[in-house]
Amino acid sequence: MISYPTCLNDSQWQVMKSFLNIKRKRKHDLRQILNAIFYLVKTGCQWRMLPGEFPKWQIVYYYFNRWKTLGVIERSDAF
């Protein structure tokens, strides 16, 4: 896997995984899905233009939409 500047390091991943349900076995690595979301946010690329190193855009979009609906991803005007 290519490492992009937007990818989570180990200490960042430790913090992020506390917000996610990582107890069950999954086909796709949630860390890679988060890395893809951070890549999209930083670069502004289209969902379908995600580099091939990330999971398919449909998977990434599913998790993004799910987390947004559940309130895991929230917008903050404080920043």
Protein Blocks (a to p, Z undefined) as FASTA:
>chain_A
ZZdfkbccfklmmmmmmmpcfkbccfbdfklmmmmmmmmmmnopafklgcfkbccfklmm
mmmmmmmmnomaccdfkZZ
